[in-house]
């Protein structure tokens, strides 16, 4: 099975599938925001940025799957984006637990994007926070959106680790087959 996984990064369709999944998550986020009226907080916006990183990594991998440098850039982008998203989602879950236990917590009003990349100004429809961190306004099966995003990012991260580990193991086949 590990050998089968190791062949996937050399084909475009697995990378495009990853990008499509990330794109679906972005569409879902916009649905929650604009159709259901759920205002995204700063941590939500950072998670959207991480999802964009996964989407872009998938595109780099799809179009560069036959070039080692581009493939490894895609792996790195995949792991960094999913790892950072996992950390932000976990922090948001902890913040929600603090608020639910009677504590007070709030994140900033303005995201801390670099000055050379002010996404909240360039694409405010996607990256401008309008909600408060720690407030649970939506649940599914009793769990909040950051909880589910923590699972989503963990699955992306674990999948990335498995794919990279498969690339580091020696196989008795030509990976370009």
VMD Tcl script that builds the backbone (N, CA, C; Angstrom):
set m [mol new atoms 531]
animate dup $m
set s [atomselect $m all]
$s set {name element resname resid chain x y z} {
  {N N UNK 1 A 0.820 -1.198 0.000}
  {CA C UNK 1 A 0.000 0.000 0.000}
  {C C UNK 1 A 0.868 1.267 0.000}
  {N N UNK 2 A 1.956 1.207 0.781}
  {CA C UNK 2 A 2.848 2.368 0.850}
  {C C UNK 2 A 3.426 2.680 -0.521}
  {N N UNK 3 A 3.698 1.634 -1.293}
  {CA C UNK 3 A 4.222 1.834 -2.651}
  {C C UNK 3 A 3.180 2.518 -3.531}
  {N N UNK 4 A 1.914 2.166 -3.355}
  {CA C UNK 4 A 0.845 2.805 -4.142}
  {C C UNK 4 A 0.731 4.278 -3.781}
  {N N UNK 5 A 0.852 4.593 -2.505}
  {CA C UNK 5 A 0.799 5.996 -2.061}
  {C C UNK 5 A 1.977 6.765 -2.641}
  {N N UNK 6 A 3.123 6.119 -2.722}
  {CA C UNK 6 A 4.327 6.816 -3.195}
  {C C UNK 6 A 4.238 7.183 -4.672}
  {N N UNK 7 A 3.367 6.536 -5.426}
  {CA C UNK 7 A 3.210 6.857 -6.847}
  {C C UNK 7 A 2.261 8.041 -7.071}
  {N N UNK 8 A 1.389 8.327 -6.124}
  {CA C UNK 8 A 0.370 9.365 -6.309}
  {C C UNK 8 A 0.932 10.765 -6.587}
  {N N UNK 9 A 1.997 11.205 -5.909}
  {CA C UNK 9 A 2.472 12.575 -6.161}
  {C C UNK 9 A 3.016 12.813 -7.571}
  {N N UNK 10 A 3.208 11.752 -8.328}
  {CA C UNK 10 A 3.728 11.896 -9.683}
  {C C UNK 10 A 2.611 12.042 -10.712}
  {N N UNK 11 A 1.375 12.073 -10.216}
  {CA C UNK 11 A 0.198 12.256 -11.072}
  {C C UNK 11 A -0.490 13.546 -10.669}
  {N N UNK 12 A -1.126 14.199 -11.611}
  {CA C UNK 12 A -1.771 15.485 -11.330}
  {C C UNK 12 A -3.078 15.341 -10.558}
  {N N UNK 13 A -3.843 14.281 -10.790}
  {CA C UNK 13 A -5.187 14.204 -10.212}
  {C C UNK 13 A -5.212 14.198 -8.682}
  {N N UNK 14 A -4.270 13.563 -7.953}
  {CA C UNK 14 A -4.350 13.652 -6.486}
  {C C UNK 14 A -4.130 15.085 -5.980}
  {N N UNK 15 A -3.239 15.795 -6.640}
  {CA C UNK 15 A -2.994 17.192 -6.262}
  {C C UNK 15 A -4.227 18.047 -6.554}
  {N N UNK 16 A -4.848 17.810 -7.695}
  {CA C UNK 16 A -6.056 18.561 -8.038}
  {C C UNK 16 A -7.205 18.233 -7.090}
  {N N UNK 17 A -7.265 16.980 -6.649}
  {CA C UNK 17 A -8.275 16.593 -5.657}
  {C C UNK 17 A -8.057 17.352 -4.349}
  {N N UNK 18 A -6.804 17.464 -3.932}
  {CA C UNK 18 A -6.498 18.225 -2.718}
  {C C UNK 18 A -6.919 19.683 -2.879}
  {N N UNK 19 A -6.617 20.263 -4.024}
  {CA C UNK 19 A -7.025 21.655 -4.285}
  {C C UNK 19 A -8.544 21.779 -4.305}
  {N N UNK 20 A -9.221 20.811 -4.885}
  {CA C UNK 20 A -10.685 20.846 -4.945}
  {C C UNK 20 A -11.283 20.762 -3.536}
  {N N UNK 21 A -10.721 19.926 -2.684}
  {CA C UNK 21 A -11.202 19.834 -1.304}
  {C C UNK 21 A -11.006 21.165 -0.577}
  {N N UNK 22 A -9.844 21.765 -0.761}
  {CA C UNK 22 A -9.585 23.068 -0.133}
  {C C UNK 22 A -10.527 24.126 -0.703}
  {N N UNK 23 A -10.758 24.094 -2.001}
  {CA C UNK 23 A -11.693 25.031 -2.618}
  {C C UNK 23 A -13.104 24.852 -2.072}
  {N N UNK 24 A -13.513 23.606 -1.865}
  {CA C UNK 24 A -14.835 23.339 -1.293}
  {C C UNK 24 A -14.935 23.899 0.125}
  {N N UNK 25 A -13.849 23.811 0.886}
  {CA C UNK 25 A -13.849 24.386 2.240}
  {C C UNK 25 A -13.980 25.906 2.190}
  {N N UNK 26 A -13.326 26.538 1.235}
  {CA C UNK 26 A -13.466 27.993 1.083}
  {C C UNK 26 A -14.888 28.377 0.686}
  {N N UNK 27 A -15.475 27.616 -0.213}
  {CA C UNK 27 A -16.860 27.882 -0.610}
  {C C UNK 27 A -17.789 27.695 0.588}
  {N N UNK 28 A -17.538 26.658 1.386}
  {CA C UNK 28 A -18.343 26.438 2.591}
  {C C UNK 28 A -18.195 27.612 3.554}
  {N N UNK 29 A -16.980 28.115 3.702}
  {CA C UNK 29 A -16.756 29.264 4.595}
  {C C UNK 29 A -17.550 30.476 4.115}
  {N N UNK 30 A -17.538 30.713 2.821}
  {CA C UNK 30 A -18.299 31.840 2.275}
  {C C UNK 30 A -19.797 31.619 2.419}
  {N N UNK 31 A -20.249 30.376 2.301}
  {CA C UNK 31 A -21.659 30.055 2.522}
  {C C UNK 31 A -22.048 30.381 3.972}
  {N N UNK 32 A -21.228 29.924 4.905}
  {CA C UNK 32 A -21.502 30.210 6.316}
  {C C UNK 32 A -21.533 31.710 6.578}
  {N N UNK 33 A -20.632 32.447 5.926}
  {CA C UNK 33 A -20.546 33.879 6.165}
  {C C UNK 33 A -21.684 34.649 5.503}
  {N N UNK 34 A -21.892 34.422 4.220}
  {CA C UNK 34 A -22.809 35.273 3.474}
  {C C UNK 34 A -24.244 34.747 3.380}
  {N N UNK 35 A -24.436 33.455 3.484}
  {CA C UNK 35 A -25.787 32.892 3.410}
  {C C UNK 35 A -26.352 32.673 4.819}
  {N N UNK 36 A -25.530 32.113 5.707}
  {CA C UNK 36 A -26.005 31.838 7.063}
  {C C UNK 36 A -25.784 33.014 8.011}
  {N N UNK 37 A -25.002 34.002 7.582}
  {CA C UNK 37 A -24.789 35.198 8.402}
  {C C UNK 37 A -23.840 35.025 9.574}
  {N N UNK 38 A -22.932 34.053 9.506}
  {CA C UNK 38 A -21.956 33.839 10.580}
  {C C UNK 38 A -20.709 34.665 10.296}
  {N N UNK 39 A -20.425 35.617 11.171}
  {CA C UNK 39 A -19.284 36.518 10.971}
  {C C UNK 39 A -17.979 35.818 11.340}
  {N N UNK 40 A -16.985 35.842 10.454}
  {CA C UNK 40 A -15.707 35.192 10.756}
  {C C UNK 40 A -14.848 36.051 11.689}
  {N N UNK 41 A -14.227 35.405 12.650}
  {CA C UNK 41 A -13.305 36.110 13.540}
  {C C UNK 41 A -11.906 36.097 12.915}
  {N N UNK 42 A -10.958 36.685 13.601}
  {CA C UNK 42 A -9.602 36.754 13.072}
  {C C UNK 42 A -8.998 35.354 12.904}
  {N N UNK 43 A -9.253 34.473 13.861}
  {CA C UNK 43 A -8.714 33.114 13.748}
  {C C UNK 43 A -9.347 32.364 12.572}
  {N N UNK 44 A -10.628 32.638 12.317}
  {CA C UNK 44 A -11.295 32.033 11.154}
  {C C UNK 44 A -10.621 32.493 9.863}
  {N N UNK 45 A -10.296 33.770 9.812}
  {CA C UNK 45 A -9.643 34.339 8.635}
  {C C UNK 45 A -8.269 33.702 8.443}
  {N N UNK 46 A -7.520 33.497 9.518}
  {CA C UNK 46 A -6.223 32.837 9.407}
  {C C UNK 46 A -6.380 31.398 8.914}
  {N N UNK 47 A -7.442 30.720 9.359}
  {CA C UNK 47 A -7.676 29.361 8.880}
  {C C UNK 47 A -8.022 29.362 7.392}
  {N N UNK 48 A -8.749 30.376 6.947}
  {CA C UNK 48 A -9.035 30.500 5.521}
  {C C UNK 48 A -7.736 30.672 4.736}
  {N N UNK 49 A -6.828 31.455 5.294}
  {CA C UNK 49 A -5.535 31.660 4.646}
  {C C UNK 49 A -4.772 30.334 4.557}
  {N N UNK 50 A -4.830 29.533 5.614}
  {CA C UNK 50 A -4.172 28.224 5.600}
  {C C UNK 50 A -4.804 27.316 4.546}
  {N N UNK 51 A -6.118 27.364 4.422}
  {CA C UNK 51 A -6.793 26.575 3.391}
  {C C UNK 51 A -6.345 27.035 2.002}
  {N N UNK 52 A -6.184 28.348 1.819}
  {CA C UNK 52 A -5.672 28.861 0.536}
  {C C UNK 52 A -4.267 28.323 0.272}
  {N N UNK 53 A -3.457 28.208 1.321}
  {CA C UNK 53 A -2.123 27.636 1.168}
  {C C UNK 53 A -2.180 26.189 0.707}
  {N N UNK 54 A -3.119 25.422 1.251}
  {CA C UNK 54 A -3.287 24.030 0.820}
  {C C UNK 54 A -3.751 23.985 -0.635}
  {N N UNK 55 A -4.695 24.847 -0.984}
  {CA C UNK 55 A -5.196 24.914 -2.354}
  {C C UNK 55 A -4.062 25.238 -3.333}
  {N N UNK 56 A -3.275 26.247 -3.013}
  {CA C UNK 56 A -2.160 26.635 -3.892}
  {C C UNK 56 A -1.091 25.547 -3.961}
  {N N UNK 57 A -0.829 24.890 -2.839}
  {CA C UNK 57 A 0.143 23.790 -2.839}
  {C C UNK 57 A -0.319 22.668 -3.750}
  {N N UNK 58 A -1.621 22.390 -3.739}
  {CA C UNK 58 A -2.159 21.372 -4.633}
  {C C UNK 58 A -1.993 21.748 -6.096}
  {N N UNK 59 A -2.190 23.023 -6.401}
  {CA C UNK 59 A -2.018 23.469 -7.789}
  {C C UNK 59 A -0.557 23.385 -8.220}
  {N N UNK 60 A 0.353 23.790 -7.322}
  {CA C UNK 60 A 1.786 23.672 -7.635}
  {C C UNK 60 A 2.146 22.211 -7.865}
  {N N UNK 61 A 1.642 21.343 -7.002}
  {CA C UNK 61 A 1.907 19.910 -7.155}
  {C C UNK 61 A 1.327 19.346 -8.436}
  {N N UNK 62 A 0.131 19.786 -8.795}
  {CA C UNK 62 A -0.515 19.267 -10.008}
  {C C UNK 62 A 0.253 19.654 -11.263}
  {N N UNK 63 A 0.687 20.904 -11.314}
  {CA C UNK 63 A 1.360 21.368 -12.521}
  {C C UNK 63 A 2.866 21.098 -12.500}
  {N N UNK 64 A 3.385 20.729 -11.340}
  {CA C UNK 64 A 4.813 20.428 -11.243}
  {C C UNK 64 A 5.087 19.025 -10.757}
  {N N UNK 65 A 4.129 18.123 -10.930}
  {CA C UNK 65 A 4.273 16.777 -10.364}
  {C C UNK 65 A 5.432 15.987 -10.963}
  {N N UNK 66 A 5.898 16.351 -12.136}
  {CA C UNK 66 A 7.017 15.643 -12.759}
  {C C UNK 66 A 8.362 16.319 -12.485}
  {N N UNK 67 A 8.335 17.435 -11.741}
  {CA C UNK 67 A 9.570 18.148 -11.413}
  {C C UNK 67 A 9.783 18.087 -9.901}
  {N N UNK 68 A 10.895 17.522 -9.498}
  {CA C UNK 68 A 11.158 17.290 -8.077}
  {C C UNK 68 A 11.105 18.575 -7.249}
  {N N UNK 69 A 11.685 19.657 -7.736}
  {CA C UNK 69 A 11.712 20.901 -6.968}
  {C C UNK 69 A 10.292 21.410 -6.701}
  {N N UNK 70 A 9.460 21.444 -7.732}
  {CA C UNK 70 A 8.083 21.925 -7.553}
  {C C UNK 70 A 7.280 20.977 -6.668}
  {N N UNK 71 A 7.507 19.688 -6.838}
  {CA C UNK 71 A 6.809 18.704 -5.999}
  {C C UNK 71 A 7.167 18.905 -4.529}
  {N N UNK 72 A 8.440 19.128 -4.236}
  {CA C UNK 72 A 8.858 19.324 -2.842}
  {C C UNK 72 A 8.395 20.674 -2.307}
  {N N UNK 73 A 8.325 21.678 -3.150}
  {CA C UNK 73 A 7.730 22.957 -2.723}
  {C C UNK 73 A 6.263 22.756 -2.361}
  {N N UNK 74 A 5.572 21.938 -3.141}
  {CA C UNK 74 A 4.165 21.641 -2.849}
  {C C UNK 74 A 4.040 20.880 -1.530}
  {N N UNK 75 A 4.932 19.908 -1.291}
  {CA C UNK 75 A 4.903 19.175 -0.009}
  {C C UNK 75 A 5.090 20.135 1.165}
  {N N UNK 76 A 6.078 21.016 1.030}
  {CA C UNK 76 A 6.372 21.960 2.119}
  {C C UNK 76 A 5.188 22.898 2.343}
  {N N UNK 77 A 4.626 23.437 1.260}
  {CA C UNK 77 A 3.461 24.300 1.393}
  {C C UNK 77 A 2.284 23.583 2.031}
  {N N UNK 78 A 2.086 22.335 1.645}
  {CA C UNK 78 A 1.016 21.500 2.185}
  {C C UNK 78 A 1.185 21.332 3.687}
  {N N UNK 79 A 2.386 20.934 4.110}
  {CA C UNK 79 A 2.624 20.695 5.540}
  {C C UNK 79 A 2.592 21.977 6.366}
  {N N UNK 80 A 3.207 23.029 5.860}
  {CA C UNK 80 A 3.215 24.295 6.604}
  {C C UNK 80 A 1.791 24.836 6.736}
  {N N UNK 81 A 1.044 24.823 5.649}
  {CA C UNK 81 A -0.317 25.350 5.679}
  {C C UNK 81 A -1.225 24.528 6.588}
  {N N UNK 82 A -1.165 23.215 6.455}
  {CA C UNK 82 A -2.044 22.383 7.285}
  {C C UNK 82 A -1.591 22.402 8.745}
  {N N UNK 83 A -0.298 22.458 8.992}
  {CA C UNK 83 A 0.201 22.530 10.377}
  {C C UNK 83 A -0.169 23.844 11.038}
  {N N UNK 84 A -0.030 24.941 10.299}
  {CA C UNK 84 A -0.377 26.253 10.853}
  {C C UNK 84 A -1.888 26.341 11.075}
  {N N UNK 85 A -2.665 25.846 10.113}
  {CA C UNK 85 A -4.121 25.830 10.276}
  {C C UNK 85 A -4.540 25.003 11.476}
  {N N UNK 86 A -3.877 23.873 11.677}
  {CA C UNK 86 A -4.161 23.022 12.840}
  {C C UNK 86 A -3.886 23.773 14.135}
  {N N UNK 87 A -2.778 24.479 14.198}
  {CA C UNK 87 A -2.445 25.244 15.399}
  {C C UNK 87 A -3.484 26.336 15.666}
  {N N UNK 88 A -3.873 27.079 14.628}
  {CA C UNK 88 A -4.852 28.156 14.794}
  {C C UNK 88 A -6.199 27.583 15.225}
  {N N UNK 89 A -6.644 26.497 14.587}
  {CA C UNK 89 A -7.925 25.887 14.951}
  {C C UNK 89 A -7.881 25.373 16.389}
  {N N UNK 90 A -6.769 24.780 16.790}
  {CA C UNK 90 A -6.631 24.296 18.171}
  {C C UNK 90 A -6.681 25.463 19.157}
  {N N UNK 91 A -5.963 26.529 18.854}
  {CA C UNK 91 A -5.994 27.715 19.720}
  {C C UNK 91 A -7.410 28.273 19.835}
  {N N UNK 92 A -8.155 28.239 18.729}
  {CA C UNK 92 A -9.516 28.762 18.762}
  {C C UNK 92 A -10.428 27.869 19.607}
  {N N UNK 93 A -10.233 26.567 19.540}
  {CA C UNK 93 A -11.007 25.654 20.389}
  {C C UNK 93 A -10.708 25.941 21.860}
  {N N UNK 94 A -9.439 26.155 22.191}
  {CA C UNK 94 A -9.074 26.479 23.583}
  {C C UNK 94 A -9.707 27.797 24.019}
  {N N UNK 95 A -9.746 28.755 23.111}
  {CA C UNK 95 A -10.358 30.045 23.419}
  {C C UNK 95 A -11.862 29.890 23.657}
  {N N UNK 96 A -12.508 29.074 22.856}
  {CA C UNK 96 A -13.932 28.811 23.057}
  {C C UNK 96 A -14.186 28.157 24.411}
  {N N UNK 97 A -13.323 27.218 24.789}
  {CA C UNK 97 A -13.473 26.554 26.089}
  {C C UNK 97 A -13.291 27.542 27.232}
  {N N UNK 98 A -12.373 28.476 27.082}
  {CA C UNK 98 A -12.164 29.502 28.095}
  {C C UNK 98 A -13.413 30.363 28.264}
  {N N UNK 99 A -13.987 30.783 27.154}
  {CA C UNK 99 A -15.191 31.617 27.201}
  {C C UNK 99 A -16.364 30.830 27.792}
  {N N UNK 100 A -16.497 29.560 27.407}
  {CA C UNK 100 A -17.591 28.740 27.922}
  {C C UNK 100 A -17.466 28.490 29.420}
  {N N UNK 101 A -16.244 28.509 29.941}
  {CA C UNK 101 A -16.050 28.284 31.373}
  {C C UNK 101 A -16.183 29.573 32.180}
  {N N UNK 102 A -16.578 30.648 31.524}
  {CA C UNK 102 A -16.808 31.904 32.227}
  {C C UNK 102 A -15.687 32.912 32.088}
  {N N UNK 103 A -14.637 32.555 31.404}
  {CA C UNK 103 A -13.525 33.478 31.200}
  {C C UNK 103 A -13.829 34.461 30.083}
  {N N UNK 104 A -12.927 35.380 29.902}
  {CA C UNK 104 A -13.086 36.379 28.843}
  {C C UNK 104 A -11.914 36.261 27.899}
  {N N UNK 105 A -12.221 36.315 26.629}
  {CA C UNK 105 A -11.169 36.238 25.631}
  {C C UNK 105 A -11.641 36.920 24.357}
  {N N UNK 106 A -10.745 37.562 23.704}
  {CA C UNK 106 A -11.073 38.194 22.436}
  {C C UNK 106 A -9.803 38.315 21.610}
  {N N UNK 107 A -9.962 38.118 20.334}
  {CA C UNK 107 A -8.811 38.299 19.456}
  {C C UNK 107 A -8.859 39.709 18.881}
  {N N UNK 108 A -7.848 40.071 18.152}
  {CA C UNK 108 A -7.779 41.410 17.589}
  {C C UNK 108 A -8.833 41.660 16.526}
  {N N UNK 109 A -8.973 42.906 16.163}
  {CA C UNK 109 A -9.949 43.297 15.143}
  {C C UNK 109 A -9.329 43.219 13.757}
  {N N UNK 110 A -8.033 43.490 13.682}
  {CA C UNK 110 A -7.345 43.501 12.400}
  {C C UNK 110 A -6.377 42.326 12.326}
  {N N UNK 111 A -6.425 41.572 11.241}
  {CA C UNK 111 A -5.473 40.471 11.098}
  {C C UNK 111 A -4.054 41.000 10.958}
  {N N UNK 112 A -3.119 40.181 11.315}
  {CA C UNK 112 A -1.710 40.559 11.315}
  {C C UNK 112 A -1.005 40.018 10.068}
  {N N UNK 113 A -1.589 40.291 8.905}
  {CA C UNK 113 A -0.923 39.902 7.668}
  {C C UNK 113 A 0.275 40.829 7.461}
  {N N UNK 114 A 1.301 40.350 6.768}
  {CA C UNK 114 A 2.447 41.222 6.518}
  {C C UNK 114 A 2.032 42.483 5.741}
  {N N UNK 115 A 2.784 43.548 5.931}
  {CA C UNK 115 A 2.471 44.821 5.255}
  {C C UNK 115 A 2.477 44.663 3.732}
  {N N UNK 116 A 3.307 43.749 3.218}
  {CA C UNK 116 A 3.380 43.546 1.778}
  {C C UNK 116 A 2.274 42.621 1.262}
  {N N UNK 117 A 1.441 42.077 2.182}
  {CA C UNK 117 A 0.365 41.173 1.784}
  {C C UNK 117 A -0.898 41.452 2.620}
  {N N UNK 118 A -1.472 42.641 2.503}
  {CA C UNK 118 A -2.658 42.982 3.307}
  {C C UNK 118 A -3.935 42.365 2.717}
  {N N UNK 119 A -4.073 41.066 2.858}
  {CA C UNK 119 A -5.201 40.367 2.246}
  {C C UNK 119 A -6.549 40.878 2.734}
  {N N UNK 120 A -6.611 41.325 3.981}
  {CA C UNK 120 A -7.878 41.844 4.517}
  {C C UNK 120 A -8.289 43.140 3.816}
  {N N UNK 121 A -7.338 43.821 3.181}
  {CA C UNK 121 A -7.658 45.015 2.393}
  {C C UNK 121 A -7.870 44.666 0.921}
  {N N UNK 122 A -7.083 43.736 0.411}
  {CA C UNK 122 A -7.174 43.366 -0.994}
  {C C UNK 122 A -8.431 42.536 -1.286}
  {N N UNK 123 A -8.720 41.582 -0.412}
  {CA C UNK 123 A -9.865 40.678 -0.612}
  {C C UNK 123 A -10.681 40.638 0.688}
  {N N UNK 124 A -11.337 41.745 1.034}
  {CA C UNK 124 A -12.056 41.786 2.313}
  {C C UNK 124 A -13.221 40.796 2.388}
  {N N UNK 125 A -13.793 40.443 1.265}
  {CA C UNK 125 A -14.907 39.494 1.278}
  {C C UNK 125 A -14.491 38.136 1.842}
  {N N UNK 126 A -13.214 37.815 1.750}
  {CA C UNK 126 A -12.709 36.526 2.225}
  {C C UNK 126 A -11.874 36.657 3.496}
  {N N UNK 127 A -11.136 37.747 3.630}
  {CA C UNK 127 A -10.140 37.837 4.694}
  {C C UNK 127 A -10.355 38.943 5.729}
  {N N UNK 128 A -11.490 39.621 5.708}
  {CA C UNK 128 A -11.726 40.669 6.710}
  {C C UNK 128 A -12.540 40.081 7.866}
  {N N UNK 129 A -11.960 40.069 9.075}
  {CA C UNK 129 A -12.711 39.535 10.219}
  {C C UNK 129 A -13.790 40.519 10.672}
  {N N UNK 130 A -14.971 39.973 10.954}
  {CA C UNK 130 A -16.070 40.803 11.441}
  {C C UNK 130 A -16.705 40.216 12.697}
  {N N UNK 131 A -16.235 39.059 13.136}
  {CA C UNK 131 A -16.794 38.395 14.314}
  {C C UNK 131 A -15.827 38.398 15.481}
  {N N UNK 132 A -16.254 37.797 16.568}
  {CA C UNK 132 A -15.448 37.724 17.791}
  {C C UNK 132 A -14.967 36.295 18.022}
  {N N UNK 133 A -13.732 36.157 18.425}
  {CA C UNK 133 A -13.188 34.847 18.754}
  {C C UNK 133 A -13.797 34.359 20.069}
  {N N UNK 134 A -13.940 33.063 20.190}
  {CA C UNK 134 A -14.438 32.479 21.426}
  {C C UNK 134 A -15.943 32.297 21.452}
  {N N UNK 135 A -16.639 32.922 20.523}
  {CA C UNK 135 A -18.094 32.828 20.477}
  {C C UNK 135 A -18.490 31.628 19.611}
  {N N UNK 136 A -19.277 30.716 20.175}
  {CA C UNK 136 A -19.741 29.551 19.422}
  {C C UNK 136 A -21.133 29.870 18.890}
  {N N UNK 137 A -21.243 30.014 17.583}
  {CA C UNK 137 A -22.530 30.358 16.980}
  {C C UNK 137 A -23.070 29.247 16.081}
  {N N UNK 138 A -22.279 28.193 15.877}
  {CA C UNK 138 A -22.695 27.088 15.024}
  {C C UNK 138 A -22.083 25.821 15.575}
  {N N UNK 139 A -22.873 24.750 15.600}
  {CA C UNK 139 A -22.349 23.446 16.006}
  {C C UNK 139 A -22.898 22.373 15.078}
  {N N UNK 140 A -22.154 21.298 14.981}
  {CA C UNK 140 A -22.574 20.107 14.263}
  {C C UNK 140 A -22.222 18.917 15.139}
  {N N UNK 141 A -23.212 18.106 15.463}
  {CA C UNK 141 A -23.035 16.979 16.380}
  {C C UNK 141 A -22.468 17.436 17.726}
  {N N UNK 142 A -22.809 18.654 18.101}
  {CA C UNK 142 A -22.395 19.184 19.401}
  {C C UNK 142 A -21.017 19.831 19.426}
  {N N UNK 143 A -20.374 19.937 18.283}
  {CA C UNK 143 A -19.026 20.503 18.240}
  {C C UNK 143 A -18.999 21.723 17.320}
  {N N UNK 144 A -18.155 22.678 17.682}
  {CA C UNK 144 A -18.073 23.939 16.949}
  {C C UNK 144 A -17.273 23.791 15.656}
  {N N UNK 145 A -17.341 24.832 14.839}
  {CA C UNK 145 A -16.610 24.843 13.574}
  {C C UNK 145 A -15.093 24.722 13.777}
  {N N UNK 146 A -14.485 25.434 14.729}
  {CA C UNK 146 A -13.043 25.252 14.927}
  {C C UNK 146 A -12.668 23.811 15.304}
  {N N UNK 147 A -13.544 23.139 16.032}
  {CA C UNK 147 A -13.296 21.732 16.367}
  {C C UNK 147 A -13.203 20.910 15.083}
  {N N UNK 148 A -14.171 21.098 14.183}
  {CA C UNK 148 A -14.175 20.350 12.925}
  {C C UNK 148 A -13.014 20.758 12.025}
  {N N UNK 149 A -12.645 22.030 12.063}
  {CA C UNK 149 A -11.491 22.465 11.266}
  {C C UNK 149 A -10.200 21.889 11.824}
  {N N UNK 150 A -10.135 21.713 13.133}
  {CA C UNK 150 A -8.960 21.070 13.737}
  {C C UNK 150 A -8.819 19.652 13.189}
  {N N UNK 151 A -9.922 18.933 13.084}
  {CA C UNK 151 A -9.882 17.580 12.517}
  {C C UNK 151 A -9.494 17.643 11.039}
  {N N UNK 152 A -10.059 18.578 10.317}
  {CA C UNK 152 A -9.761 18.719 8.883}
  {C C UNK 152 A -8.276 18.994 8.651}
  {N N UNK 153 A -7.737 19.954 9.396}
  {CA C UNK 153 A -6.311 20.273 9.236}
  {C C UNK 153 A -5.432 19.099 9.675}
  {N N UNK 154 A -5.836 18.396 10.718}
  {CA C UNK 154 A -5.065 17.226 11.170}
  {C C UNK 154 A -5.035 16.160 10.080}
  {N N UNK 155 A -6.172 15.939 9.418}
  {CA C UNK 155 A -6.211 14.948 8.339}
  {C C UNK 155 A -5.324 15.368 7.162}
  {N N UNK 156 A -5.376 16.642 6.803}
  {CA C UNK 156 A -4.480 17.136 5.748}
  {C C UNK 156 A -3.016 16.945 6.158}
  {N N UNK 157 A -2.693 17.273 7.406}
  {CA C UNK 157 A -1.314 17.185 7.880}
  {C C UNK 157 A -0.829 15.730 7.894}
  {N N UNK 158 A -1.649 14.836 8.427}
  {CA C UNK 158 A -1.270 13.415 8.485}
  {C C UNK 158 A -1.108 12.853 7.078}
  {N N UNK 159 A -2.028 13.207 6.179}
  {CA C UNK 159 A -1.908 12.741 4.792}
  {C C UNK 159 A -0.598 13.230 4.178}
  {N N UNK 160 A -0.235 14.476 4.456}
  {CA C UNK 160 A 1.028 15.011 3.947}
  {C C UNK 160 A 2.225 14.253 4.489}
  {N N UNK 161 A 2.193 13.950 5.777}
  {CA C UNK 161 A 3.296 13.177 6.371}
  {C C UNK 161 A 3.405 11.792 5.749}
  {N N UNK 162 A 2.272 11.139 5.518}
  {CA C UNK 162 A 2.280 9.803 4.907}
  {C C UNK 162 A 2.848 9.868 3.496}
  {N N UNK 163 A 2.425 10.857 2.725}
  {CA C UNK 163 A 2.912 10.979 1.343}
  {C C UNK 163 A 4.416 11.252 1.330}
  {N N UNK 164 A 4.874 12.150 2.193}
  {CA C UNK 164 A 6.313 12.451 2.242}
  {C C UNK 164 A 7.104 11.239 2.709}
  {N N UNK 165 A 6.607 10.540 3.721}
  {CA C UNK 165 A 7.289 9.329 4.194}
  {C C UNK 165 A 7.374 8.298 3.078}
  {N N UNK 166 A 6.336 8.206 2.258}
  {CA C UNK 166 A 6.356 7.247 1.147}
  {C C UNK 166 A 7.422 7.626 0.121}
  {N N UNK 167 A 7.727 8.912 0.011}
  {CA C UNK 167 A 8.744 9.361 -0.933}
  {C C UNK 167 A 10.159 9.080 -0.425}
  {N N UNK 168 A 10.300 9.000 0.880}
  {CA C UNK 168 A 11.621 8.791 1.464}
  {C C UNK 168 A 11.996 7.313 1.537}
  {N N UNK 169 A 11.033 6.436 1.432}
  {CA C UNK 169 A 11.275 5.002 1.469}
  {C C UNK 169 A 11.668 4.527 0.074}
  {N N UNK 170 A 12.635 3.631 0.024}
  {CA C UNK 170 A 13.077 3.072 -1.257}
  {C C UNK 170 A 12.059 2.048 -1.748}
  {N N UNK 171 A 11.693 2.143 -3.033}
  {CA C UNK 171 A 10.745 1.210 -3.640}
  {C C UNK 171 A 11.392 0.551 -4.845}
  {N N UNK 172 A 10.896 -0.635 -5.201}
  {CA C UNK 172 A 11.454 -1.389 -6.328}
  {C C UNK 172 A 10.610 -1.176 -7.586}
  {N N UNK 173 A 10.350 0.049 -7.910}
  {CA C UNK 173 A 9.548 0.356 -9.091}
  {C C UNK 173 A 9.978 1.724 -9.605}
  {N N UNK 174 A 9.512 2.024 -10.788}
  {CA C UNK 174 A 9.744 3.339 -11.368}
  {C C UNK 174 A 8.543 4.209 -10.995}
  {N N UNK 175 A 8.742 5.288 -10.202}
  {CA C UNK 175 A 7.608 6.092 -9.752}
  {C C UNK 175 A 6.883 6.821 -10.879}
  {N N UNK 176 A 7.487 6.889 -12.056}
  {CA C UNK 176 A 6.861 7.583 -13.164}
  {C C UNK 176 A 5.925 6.689 -13.966}
  {N N UNK 177 A 5.781 5.428 -13.547}
  {CA C UNK 177 A 4.865 4.510 -14.244}
  {C C UNK 177 A 3.437 4.884 -13.994}
}
mol reanalyze $m
mol bondsrecalc $m
mol representation Tube
mol addrep $m
